[in-house]
């Protein structure tokens, strides 16, 4: 294939796959916690890390990771202890992160093109070092979201119940915030800091239209996320459009399609349940299900 003959497209496609996997894998927990816009806030803070990387002449991916992780921890602490004025504190953090990033880019003599590539994504600027950093960070995110999925689901669904069962709720909350911050920096080279939140949320919302359990939603969201990032990357190569915006539009299209399919699927399930109830003479009492089978 012609598209695979170019080194920069090989790097971009690999990065797109990693982003498509990690963003929905973390996003499903943010959606459960009703923190769908957390990724957007972290993206604002991460811009300071990007500017710091340019100023220090080092990899912006790693500096953005450090700054966004610190910002995510602060956000989680504000959420837990901020009370009535927490929203104001978060707003100051978001706007300060964006302003700080722009100023640091100016001090580092960074061009507007460089700034835009981090805000909206750029395929041609993904370097070998970026791919290595993205792969390492994505590996950590996948390891956490798969290995601790039951615990993370429990604390996202009901913190009080998780605390009663003996789970380290504060640690798990911070872990979700940290993995979300890492995911933002993983995705910023492909989707962009201003649009990464959509890739963390929309595939999950699309998957929820068709699936009824946590496991099915998780898998379907990752499939949708990977599909739209690859489709957006290929489209960008042939049409010379912004990769981040194209990927988000594909994700929104997937949401529209799954929403259209949800109504007839729900009717079919209802008819099947009615037939099963009619054929069963004795009701079997339900038992508690694992996190993988709980409806999200």
C-alpha positions as CSV (number, residue, x, y, z in Angstrom):
1,X,0.0,0.0,0.0
2,X,1.2,3.5,-0.9
3,X,0.4,4.9,2.6
4,X,2.8,2.4,4.2
5,X,5.7,3.4,2.0
6,X,6.3,6.5,4.1
7,X,8.0,6.3,7.4
8,X,6.0,9.1,8.9
9,X,2.8,7.4,8.1
10,X,4.0,4.1,9.6
11,X,4.7,6.1,12.8
12,X,1.4,7.9,12.7
13,X,-0.6,4.7,12.2
14,X,1.1,3.0,15.1
15,X,0.5,6.0,17.3
16,X,-3.1,6.1,16.1
17,X,-3.6,2.4,17.2
18,X,-2.1,3.1,20.6
19,X,-4.3,6.2,21.1
20,X,-7.4,4.3,19.9
21,X,-6.9,1.7,22.5
22,X,-5.9,3.8,25.5
23,X,-8.3,6.7,25.2
24,X,-11.6,4.7,25.5
25,X,-9.9,2.3,28.0
26,X,-9.6,5.2,30.5
27,X,-12.6,7.1,29.3
28,X,-15.0,4.3,30.4
29,X,-14.1,5.0,34.0
30,X,-14.4,8.8,33.6
31,X,-17.9,8.3,32.1
32,X,-18.9,6.1,35.0
33,X,-17.7,8.8,37.4
34,X,-19.5,11.5,35.4
35,X,-16.1,13.2,34.8
36,X,-16.4,13.2,31.0
37,X,-14.7,16.6,30.7
38,X,-11.8,15.8,32.9
39,X,-9.6,15.0,29.8
40,X,-10.3,18.5,28.4
41,X,-9.1,20.1,31.6
42,X,-6.0,17.9,31.7
43,X,-5.3,18.9,28.1
44,X,-5.2,22.6,29.1
45,X,-2.7,21.8,31.9
46,X,-0.6,19.6,29.6
47,X,0.0,22.6,27.3
48,X,2.2,24.1,30.0
49,X,4.3,20.9,29.9
50,X,4.6,21.1,26.1
51,X,5.8,24.7,26.5
52,X,8.2,23.7,29.2
53,X,9.6,21.0,26.9
54,X,10.3,23.5,24.2
55,X,11.9,25.9,26.6
56,X,14.2,23.2,28.0
57,X,14.9,21.7,24.6
58,X,13.7,18.3,25.7
59,X,10.9,16.0,24.6
60,X,7.5,17.8,25.1
61,X,5.8,14.4,25.5
62,X,7.7,13.6,28.8
63,X,7.4,17.1,30.2
64,X,3.7,17.2,29.3
65,X,3.3,13.9,31.1
66,X,4.9,15.1,34.3
67,X,2.9,18.4,34.3
68,X,-0.4,16.7,33.4
69,X,0.0,14.0,36.1
70,X,0.7,16.7,38.7
71,X,-2.4,18.7,37.4
72,X,-4.6,15.6,37.5
73,X,-3.6,14.8,41.1
74,X,-4.4,18.4,42.0
75,X,-7.8,18.1,40.2
76,X,-8.6,14.9,42.1
77,X,-7.7,16.5,45.4
78,X,-9.9,19.5,44.6
79,X,-12.7,17.2,43.7
80,X,-12.4,15.3,46.9
81,X,-11.9,18.2,49.3
82,X,-12.7,21.4,47.3
83,X,-16.4,21.5,48.4
84,X,-18.3,24.6,47.2
85,X,-15.4,26.6,45.6
86,X,-13.8,23.6,43.9
87,X,-15.2,24.6,40.5
88,X,-13.5,28.0,40.7
89,X,-10.2,26.3,41.7
90,X,-10.5,24.0,38.7
91,X,-11.2,26.8,36.3
92,X,-8.1,28.7,37.5
93,X,-6.1,25.6,37.0
94,X,-7.4,25.0,33.5
95,X,-7.0,28.6,32.3
96,X,-3.6,28.9,34.0
97,X,-2.4,25.8,32.3
98,X,-3.4,27.0,28.8
99,X,-2.0,30.5,29.4
100,X,1.3,29.2,30.9
101,X,1.8,26.9,27.9
102,X,1.3,29.7,25.4
103,X,3.7,32.0,27.2
104,X,6.4,29.3,27.6
105,X,6.1,28.5,23.8
106,X,6.6,32.2,23.1
107,X,9.7,32.3,25.4
108,X,11.1,29.3,23.7
109,X,10.5,30.9,20.3
110,X,8.1,28.1,19.3
111,X,6.3,28.7,16.1
112,X,2.5,28.9,15.7
113,X,2.7,25.7,13.6
114,X,4.3,23.8,16.5
115,X,1.6,25.0,18.9
116,X,-1.2,24.1,16.5
117,X,0.3,20.6,16.0
118,X,-0.1,20.0,19.8
119,X,-3.5,21.6,20.0
120,X,-5.1,19.7,17.1
121,X,-2.7,16.9,16.2
122,X,-0.2,16.5,13.4
123,X,0.8,13.2,11.7
124,X,4.0,14.5,9.9
125,X,5.6,15.6,13.2
126,X,5.4,12.2,15.0
127,X,9.0,11.2,15.5
128,X,10.6,7.9,16.5
129,X,11.1,9.3,20.0
130,X,7.4,10.2,20.2
131,X,6.4,6.7,19.1
132,X,8.6,5.2,21.8
133,X,7.3,7.5,24.5
134,X,3.7,6.9,23.4
135,X,4.2,3.1,23.4
136,X,5.7,3.1,26.9
137,X,3.0,5.3,28.3
138,X,0.2,3.4,26.5
139,X,1.6,0.1,27.9
140,X,1.3,1.5,31.4
141,X,-2.3,2.6,30.8
142,X,-3.4,-0.7,29.3
143,X,-1.7,-2.6,32.2
144,X,-3.6,-0.5,34.8
145,X,-7.0,-0.5,33.1
146,X,-7.0,-4.2,32.4
147,X,-5.3,-5.5,35.5
148,X,-7.3,-3.3,37.9
149,X,-10.5,-3.1,35.9
150,X,-12.7,-4.6,38.7
151,X,-11.3,-2.3,41.4
152,X,-11.5,0.8,39.2
153,X,-15.1,-0.1,38.1
154,X,-16.1,-0.5,41.8
155,X,-14.7,2.8,42.9
156,X,-16.2,4.6,39.8
157,X,-19.6,3.0,40.3
158,X,-20.0,3.6,44.1
159,X,-17.2,5.0,46.3
160,X,-19.0,4.2,49.5
161,X,-19.5,0.5,48.6
162,X,-15.9,0.3,47.5
163,X,-14.7,1.7,50.8
164,X,-16.9,-0.7,52.8
165,X,-15.4,-3.6,50.9
166,X,-11.9,-2.5,51.9
167,X,-10.7,-1.1,48.6
168,X,-8.1,1.7,48.8
169,X,-10.5,4.3,47.4
170,X,-8.2,7.3,47.6
171,X,-5.4,5.5,45.9
172,X,-7.7,4.2,43.1
173,X,-9.2,7.7,42.5
174,X,-5.7,9.1,42.1
175,X,-4.7,6.2,39.8
176,X,-7.7,7.0,37.5
177,X,-6.6,10.6,37.5
178,X,-3.0,9.7,36.7
179,X,-3.9,7.3,33.9
180,X,-6.2,9.9,32.4
181,X,-3.4,12.4,32.4
182,X,-1.0,9.9,30.8
183,X,-3.7,9.1,28.2
184,X,-3.9,12.8,27.3
185,X,-0.2,13.0,26.6
186,X,-0.3,9.7,24.6
187,X,-3.1,11.1,22.4
188,X,-1.9,14.7,21.9
189,X,0.4,14.0,18.9
190,X,-2.4,12.4,17.0
191,X,-5.7,14.0,18.2
192,X,-4.5,17.2,19.9
193,X,-4.9,18.5,23.4
194,X,-8.1,20.3,22.7
195,X,-9.9,17.3,21.2
196,X,-8.5,14.4,23.1
197,X,-11.4,14.4,25.6
198,X,-13.8,13.6,22.8
199,X,-11.9,10.4,22.0
200,X,-12.0,9.4,25.6
201,X,-15.8,9.9,25.8
202,X,-17.5,9.5,22.5
203,X,-16.4,5.9,21.7
204,X,-17.6,4.9,25.2
205,X,-20.9,6.7,24.7
206,X,-21.3,4.9,21.3
207,X,-20.5,1.5,22.8
208,X,-23.1,2.0,25.6
209,X,-25.8,2.3,23.0
210,X,-25.4,-1.4,22.0
211,X,-23.8,-3.1,25.0
212,X,-25.3,-4.0,28.4
213,X,-22.3,-5.0,30.5
214,X,-19.0,-3.4,31.5
215,X,-16.9,-6.0,29.6
216,X,-18.9,-5.6,26.4
217,X,-18.8,-1.8,26.6
218,X,-15.0,-1.8,27.3
219,X,-14.2,-4.0,24.3
220,X,-16.6,-2.3,21.9
221,X,-15.4,1.2,22.9
222,X,-11.8,0.1,22.3
223,X,-12.8,-1.3,18.9
224,X,-14.6,1.9,18.0
225,X,-11.7,4.0,19.2
226,X,-9.2,2.1,17.2
227,X,-11.4,2.1,14.1
228,X,-12.0,5.9,14.1
229,X,-8.3,6.8,14.8
230,X,-7.1,4.6,11.9
231,X,-9.9,5.9,9.6
232,X,-9.1,9.5,10.6
233,X,-5.3,9.0,10.1
234,X,-5.8,7.5,6.6
235,X,-8.3,10.2,5.6
236,X,-5.8,12.9,6.7
237,X,-3.1,11.4,4.5
238,X,-5.3,11.5,1.4
239,X,-7.3,14.7,2.1
240,X,-4.7,16.9,4.0
241,X,-7.1,17.8,6.8
242,X,-6.6,18.1,10.5
243,X,-6.2,14.6,12.1
244,X,-7.7,15.5,15.4
245,X,-10.9,17.0,14.0
246,X,-11.3,14.2,11.4
247,X,-10.9,11.5,14.1
248,X,-13.5,13.2,16.3
249,X,-15.9,13.6,13.4
250,X,-15.6,9.8,12.7
251,X,-16.2,9.1,16.4
252,X,-19.4,11.2,16.3
253,X,-20.4,9.4,13.2
254,X,-20.0,6.1,15.0
255,X,-22.1,7.4,17.9
256,X,-24.9,8.4,15.4
257,X,-24.8,4.9,13.8
258,X,-24.9,3.0,17.1
259,X,-27.7,5.2,18.4
260,X,-29.7,4.4,15.3
261,X,-29.1,0.7,15.8
262,X,-29.9,0.8,19.5
263,X,-33.7,1.1,19.2
264,X,-34.4,-2.0,17.1
265,X,-31.8,-3.9,19.2
266,X,-33.6,-3.0,22.4
267,X,-36.9,-4.1,20.9
268,X,-35.4,-7.4,19.9
269,X,-34.0,-7.9,23.4
270,X,-37.4,-7.1,24.9
271,X,-39.1,-9.6,22.8
272,X,-36.5,-12.3,23.6
273,X,-36.9,-11.5,27.3
274,X,-40.7,-11.7,27.1
275,X,-40.5,-15.1,25.4
276,X,-38.0,-16.4,27.9
277,X,-40.2,-15.2,30.8
278,X,-43.3,-16.9,29.2
279,X,-41.4,-20.2,28.8
280,X,-40.0,-20.2,32.4
281,X,-42.5,-21.2,35.1
282,X,-40.1,-20.7,38.1
283,X,-38.3,-17.4,38.7
284,X,-34.7,-17.9,39.6
285,X,-33.4,-15.4,42.2
286,X,-30.6,-13.2,40.9
287,X,-27.1,-13.3,42.2
288,X,-24.5,-10.6,42.5
289,X,-22.5,-10.2,39.3
290,X,-18.9,-9.4,38.8
291,X,-17.7,-6.0,37.5
292,X,-17.4,-7.4,34.0
293,X,-21.1,-8.2,33.8
294,X,-22.5,-5.1,35.5
295,X,-24.5,-2.9,33.2
296,X,-22.8,0.5,32.7
